[in-house]
Amino acid sequence: MLALFGVLVTTVQIFIFERKNLEAVTWSPTMISLFAGYAAAMFMFYTITPFVLKMSGSTLFNLSLLTSDMWAVAIRVFFYQQQVHWLYYLAFAVVAIGLIMYSLNKSSSGDGTAASTEAVAQYQQLPSEDNPTGSGSNLDRQERKQHEEAHIC
């Protein structure tokens, strides 16, 4: 559904904000296929994103998006025969190592450590929550309070 609404909202925005630019484009089969390819790519991105977020979380998703520059550099090197600064390779290696370290980390939030932390915490019910109508004697309240204090210690 996210992908469908993304396509609809983007289409409406293009026709509202980019109307003059769209009229200036010389439409050819190549240009139409480029627009269709971009729309298909964005549709796939917004379709797959919820599944990736559910399986691996937002941090791994964002780290993975950092590796998308690899494709731009690969096209630059192999198709355009341009050189890339050596610092790019260093930066890409750092991102790749961070991605691998994060995905191999055993203490991530998905391993159940949050549930075990909640089990340790003890909660007590307030006297006003026990009897919402307010009826009951003071003796009952004092007994419950003593019982709770004994339970806490």
C-alpha positions as CSV (number, residue, x, y, z in Angstrom):
1,M,0.0,0.0,0.0
2,L,2.9,2.4,0.8
3,A,4.2,2.0,-2.8
4,L,0.8,2.6,-4.3
5,F,0.2,5.7,-2.4
6,G,3.8,6.9,-3.0
7,V,3.2,6.5,-6.8
8,L,-0.1,8.4,-6.6
9,V,1.2,11.2,-4.4
10,T,4.3,11.6,-6.6
11,T,2.2,11.7,-9.8
12,V,0.0,14.4,-8.4
13,Q,3.0,16.4,-7.2
14,I,4.6,16.2,-10.6
15,F,1.5,17.4,-12.4
16,I,1.1,20.3,-9.9
17,F,4.6,21.5,-9.4
18,E,6.4,20.4,-12.6
19,R,3.8,21.1,-15.2
20,K,5.9,23.6,-17.2
21,N,8.9,21.3,-17.2
22,L,6.8,18.3,-18.3
23,E,5.5,20.4,-21.2
24,A,9.0,21.4,-22.2
25,V,10.2,17.7,-22.5
26,T,10.4,16.3,-25.9
27,W,8.7,13.0,-25.4
28,S,10.3,10.0,-27.1
29,P,10.2,6.3,-26.5
30,T,13.5,6.6,-24.7
31,M,12.3,9.4,-22.4
32,I,9.1,7.5,-21.6
33,S,11.0,4.4,-20.8
34,L,13.3,6.4,-18.5
35,F,10.3,7.8,-16.6
36,A,8.7,4.3,-16.5
37,G,11.9,2.8,-15.2
38,Y,12.3,5.3,-12.5
39,A,8.7,4.8,-11.4
40,A,9.1,1.1,-11.4
41,A,12.3,1.4,-9.3
42,M,10.7,3.6,-6.8
43,F,7.6,1.4,-6.6
44,M,9.9,-1.6,-5.9
45,F,11.8,0.4,-3.3
46,Y,8.7,1.4,-1.4
47,T,7.3,-2.1,-1.7
48,I,10.4,-3.8,-0.3
49,T,11.2,-1.3,2.4
50,P,8.6,-2.4,5.0
51,F,9.8,-6.0,4.7
52,V,13.4,-5.0,5.1
53,L,12.6,-2.8,8.1
54,K,10.6,-5.6,9.7
55,M,13.3,-8.3,9.2
56,S,16.4,-6.3,10.1
57,G,15.5,-2.9,11.6
58,S,16.0,0.7,10.7
59,T,19.7,0.8,11.6
60,L,20.7,-2.0,9.2
61,F,18.4,-0.5,6.6
62,N,20.1,2.9,6.8
63,L,23.6,1.3,6.8
64,S,22.6,-0.6,3.7
65,L,21.5,2.5,2.0
66,L,25.0,3.9,2.5
67,T,26.3,1.1,0.3
68,S,24.1,2.2,-2.6
69,D,26.9,4.6,-3.7
70,M,28.8,1.5,-4.7
71,W,26.7,1.2,-7.8
72,A,27.3,4.8,-8.9
73,V,31.0,4.2,-8.5
74,A,30.9,0.9,-10.4
75,I,29.1,2.6,-13.3
76,R,31.5,5.5,-13.2
77,V,34.6,3.2,-13.3
78,F,33.4,0.5,-15.7
79,F,31.1,2.4,-18.2
80,Y,32.7,5.9,-18.2
81,Q,36.3,4.8,-17.4
82,Q,36.7,7.5,-14.8
83,Q,39.0,7.3,-11.8
84,V,37.7,7.4,-8.3
85,H,39.6,9.0,-5.4
86,W,41.3,6.5,-3.1
87,L,39.4,7.9,-0.1
88,Y,36.2,6.5,-1.6
89,Y,37.5,2.9,-1.2
90,L,38.5,3.6,2.3
91,A,35.1,5.1,3.2
92,F,33.3,2.2,1.5
93,A,35.4,-0.3,3.4
94,V,34.5,1.5,6.7
95,V,30.8,1.4,5.9
96,A,31.0,-2.3,4.8
97,I,32.8,-3.2,8.0
98,G,30.3,-1.3,10.1
99,L,27.4,-3.1,8.3
100,I,29.0,-6.5,8.9
101,M,29.8,-5.7,12.6
102,Y,26.2,-4.5,13.2
103,S,24.6,-7.5,11.5
104,L,26.8,-10.0,13.4
105,N,26.4,-8.2,16.8
106,K,24.5,-10.6,19.2
107,S,23.3,-7.8,21.5
108,S,21.0,-6.2,19.0
109,S,17.5,-5.3,20.1
110,G,15.9,-8.2,18.3
111,D,17.5,-10.9,20.5
112,G,15.0,-10.6,23.4
113,T,17.2,-8.7,25.8
114,A,14.4,-6.1,26.2
115,A,12.0,-8.8,27.3
116,S,14.4,-10.1,29.8
117,T,15.0,-6.6,31.2
118,E,11.2,-6.2,31.6
119,A,11.0,-9.4,33.6
120,V,13.4,-8.1,36.2
121,A,11.4,-4.9,36.8
122,Q,8.7,-5.2,39.5
123,Y,5.6,-3.2,39.4
124,Q,3.1,-2.5,42.1
125,Q,-0.5,-1.6,41.8
126,L,-1.5,1.7,43.4
127,P,-4.3,1.5,46.0
128,S,-6.5,3.7,43.9
129,E,-6.2,1.3,41.0
130,D,-7.2,-1.6,43.1
131,N,-10.6,-0.2,44.1
132,P,-11.7,2.5,41.6
133,T,-15.0,3.3,43.3
134,G,-13.3,4.4,46.5
135,S,-15.4,2.1,48.7
136,G,-13.6,0.0,51.2
137,S,-12.4,0.5,54.7
138,N,-9.1,2.1,55.8
139,L,-8.2,-1.1,57.4
140,D,-8.2,-2.9,54.1
141,R,-6.1,-0.3,52.6
142,Q,-3.6,-0.4,55.4
143,E,-3.4,-4.2,55.1
144,R,-2.8,-4.0,51.4
145,K,-0.1,-1.4,51.9
146,Q,1.7,-3.5,54.5
147,H,1.4,-6.5,52.2
148,E,2.9,-4.5,49.3
149,E,5.7,-3.2,51.4
150,A,6.5,-6.7,52.6
151,H,6.4,-7.9,49.0
152,I,8.8,-5.2,47.8
153,C,11.4,-5.9,50.4
